[in-house]
Amino acid sequence: MKKQILFFLAMVMTSAIFAGTPVSTTKIEVYYFHFTRRCMTCQNVEKVSKNAVETLYAEKVKSGQVSFQSVNLDEKAGEAIGAKYKIEGQTLIVIAGDKKVDLTDKGFLYANDRPDKLKAEIKKAVDGLLK
């Protein structure tokens, strides 16, 4: 009887260890759309956003679950991506499937003077889409 109880406990503990948290398979894409000629703020939106994604989600970037892409709308490839998402100007957007979070206003508001605030907004958007 003792062996059966010990075996049962071992099975329960083993299943608890391997059950873990389900891994999200949602692909998150953070895009910064821009033109060739850019002001300092435009450049900072890209710099802060790229840094936020690469530092906050390093493992997810490595695995391909989260990505950052800077897209020049003046280039043919950029035009095509912009058309796909109906983007016509400078835009900071987080996309997961058919869900979109537009962070453009916050990007331009915080990139120069409060980059940590922009980083927090990106984290909030990405984390919300990862659920």
Secondary structure, DSSP 8 states (H G I E B T S, - for coil): -HHHHHHHHHHHHHHHHHH--------EEEEEEE-SS--HHHHHHHHHHHHHHHHHTHHHHHHTSEEEEEEETTSHHHHHHHHHTT--SSEEEEEETTEEEE-HHHHHHHTTT-HHHHHHHHHHHHHHHH-
